Amino acid sequence: MKAEELTIQQIERLLRKISEKFPQDEDTSILTDIHLRVAQESGEVIVVDDDEKEITRCVIEQWIDNKEENFYDEITSLLQGTMKQHRDMLDNLGILKPYSFVLEDDEGEHVSELYIADDDIVIIEGDLMQDLEEDLNSFIDNLMKE
């Protein structure tokens, strides 16, 4: 599924709405996760906090009645790419760090971590521990050579 320009604009508008709900000021929220619940059938995205309180919602027209098996993989990539472009906005929300954006299906089942921010560390795409074993083995091999 190739993202249409309108789809990207709708996602950007959704991210702006989220950032408007959590402006950076002295009163930071203790919220730790922002959940994006996407319904494949209706294209609706409902954004909720940890307590299931709705933050905002929208409908992504291109996603309505999407029957692709890899739908959530495709939108994960699209959402992460858009979030990466708006990193300055998303990394400076009035939320106590660490916080993350989590993609869920319409039943609230975890699909993917989209964005994790923790002070100076921001992880976009993939898991925090992804390839950790490989990195550690490489590090140990390099130490042994010296």
C-alpha positions as CSV (number, residue, x, y, z in Angstrom):
1,M,0.0,0.0,0.0
2,K,1.5,3.3,-1.1
3,A,0.6,6.1,1.1
4,E,-1.4,8.9,-0.6
5,E,-0.5,12.5,0.2
6,L,-3.9,12.9,1.9
7,T,-3.1,10.0,4.2
8,I,0.2,11.6,5.3
9,Q,-1.6,14.9,5.9
10,Q,-4.2,13.1,8.0
11,I,-1.5,11.4,10.1
12,E,0.4,14.7,10.5
13,R,-2.8,16.4,11.7
14,L,-3.4,13.6,14.2
15,L,0.1,14.0,15.6
16,R,-0.4,17.8,15.9
17,K,-3.7,17.2,17.8
18,I,-1.8,14.9,20.2
19,S,0.9,17.5,20.7
20,E,-1.7,20.2,21.3
21,K,-3.2,18.1,24.1
22,F,0.2,17.9,25.8
23,P,1.9,21.2,25.5
24,Q,5.3,21.5,27.0
25,D,5.0,23.6,30.2
26,E,5.8,23.3,33.9
27,D,2.9,21.0,34.5
28,T,4.0,17.7,32.9
29,S,1.6,14.8,32.6
30,I,2.6,11.5,34.2
31,L,1.1,9.6,31.2
32,T,3.6,7.0,30.0
33,D,2.0,5.6,26.8
34,I,-0.1,7.0,24.0
35,H,-2.0,4.2,22.3
36,L,-3.1,4.5,18.7
37,R,-5.9,2.1,18.0
38,V,-6.4,1.5,14.4
39,A,-9.5,-0.2,13.0
40,Q,-8.7,-1.8,9.7
41,E,-12.3,-2.0,8.6
42,S,-13.3,1.6,9.3
43,G,-9.9,3.3,9.0
44,E,-10.6,5.0,12.3
45,V,-7.7,5.9,14.6
46,I,-8.6,6.4,18.2
47,V,-5.8,7.8,20.4
48,V,-6.1,6.9,24.1
49,D,-4.0,7.3,27.2
50,D,-3.0,4.6,29.8
51,D,-6.4,5.0,31.5
52,E,-8.4,4.5,28.3
53,K,-9.3,8.2,28.2
54,E,-9.7,9.4,24.6
55,I,-7.2,12.0,23.5
56,T,-8.3,12.4,19.9
57,R,-9.6,10.5,16.9
58,C,-9.7,10.6,13.1
59,V,-10.4,8.5,10.1
60,I,-7.7,7.8,7.5
61,E,-9.7,7.5,4.3
62,Q,-7.2,5.3,2.5
63,W,-7.4,2.7,5.3
64,I,-11.2,2.2,5.1
65,D,-12.1,-1.4,4.2
66,N,-8.4,-2.3,3.7
67,K,-8.3,-6.1,3.4
68,E,-4.5,-6.5,3.1
69,E,-3.1,-9.2,5.4
70,N,0.0,-7.1,6.2
71,F,-2.0,-4.0,6.9
72,Y,-0.5,-3.4,10.4
73,D,3.0,-3.9,9.1
74,E,2.4,-1.4,6.3
75,I,0.9,1.3,8.6
76,T,3.6,0.7,11.2
77,S,6.2,1.7,8.7
78,L,4.2,4.7,7.5
79,L,3.5,5.9,11.1
80,Q,7.1,5.5,12.1
81,G,8.3,7.4,9.1
82,T,5.9,10.3,9.7
83,M,6.8,10.3,13.4
84,K,10.5,10.5,12.5
85,Q,9.8,13.5,10.3
86,H,8.1,15.2,13.3
87,R,10.5,14.1,16.0
88,D,11.0,17.6,17.3
89,M,7.4,18.0,18.0
90,L,6.9,14.5,19.5
91,D,10.0,14.5,21.6
92,N,8.9,17.7,23.4
93,L,5.5,16.8,24.6
94,G,4.5,17.8,28.1
95,I,4.7,14.2,29.3
96,L,7.0,12.9,31.9
97,K,9.7,10.8,30.2
98,P,9.9,8.0,29.3
99,Y,6.9,7.8,27.2
100,S,6.0,5.9,24.0
101,F,3.6,5.7,21.2
102,V,2.1,2.2,20.8
103,L,0.2,0.9,17.8
104,E,-2.8,-1.4,18.7
105,D,-5.5,-3.1,16.7
106,D,-9.1,-2.2,17.1
107,E,-9.4,-4.6,20.0
108,G,-6.6,-3.0,21.9
109,E,-4.1,-5.8,21.2
110,H,-0.4,-4.6,21.0
111,V,0.9,-4.5,17.4
112,S,4.1,-2.4,17.6
113,E,6.1,0.2,19.5
114,L,6.2,3.2,17.2
115,Y,8.2,5.7,19.1
116,I,9.9,5.7,22.5
117,A,11.4,8.8,24.1
118,D,13.5,8.9,27.2
119,D,15.3,12.2,27.9
120,D,18.3,12.0,25.5
121,I,17.4,8.7,24.0
122,V,14.7,8.5,21.3
123,I,14.0,5.2,19.6
124,I,12.1,5.2,16.3
125,E,11.4,2.0,14.6
126,G,12.0,-1.4,16.2
127,D,12.4,-2.5,19.7
128,L,14.8,-1.2,22.3
129,M,16.5,-4.6,22.6
130,Q,16.5,-5.5,18.9
131,D,19.9,-6.9,17.8
132,L,21.3,-6.5,21.4
133,E,22.9,-10.0,21.5
134,E,24.6,-9.3,18.1
135,D,25.9,-6.0,19.3
136,L,27.2,-7.5,22.6
137,N,29.0,-10.3,20.8
138,S,30.6,-7.8,18.4
139,F,31.7,-5.7,21.3
140,I,33.2,-8.7,23.2
141,D,35.0,-9.9,20.0
142,N,36.5,-6.4,19.6
143,L,37.6,-6.3,23.2
144,M,39.2,-9.8,22.9
145,K,41.2,-8.7,19.8
146,E,42.8,-5.8,21.7
